Amino acid sequence: MDSLNKQQQWQDLGHEMKHYFFDKGIRLYLRKQLVDYFETMANYFAYHFLYPHLCLCV
C-alpha cells in the first residue's frame, strides 16, 4: 500500500469496504465467474462511494 498514490489508496479502501460490508465469507464458495463479478461490483461501489456524482444533487 505504500507504493500507491493517494487516489489509488482511496480506491483500494472503497473496494475493500464493499467486500467487508457486503461479501463477508461468501467468496470461499464461489466459482471464478462470480468472483470476477464481485470484484467488478467492488470497483463500481468504490467509484460511486468515493466519487459521488454531485451534479445529480443540484
Buried (B, 14 or more C-beta within 10 A) or exposed (E): EEEEEEEEEBBEEBBEBBBEEEBEEEEEEEEEEEEEEBBEBBBEBBEEBBEEEEEEEE
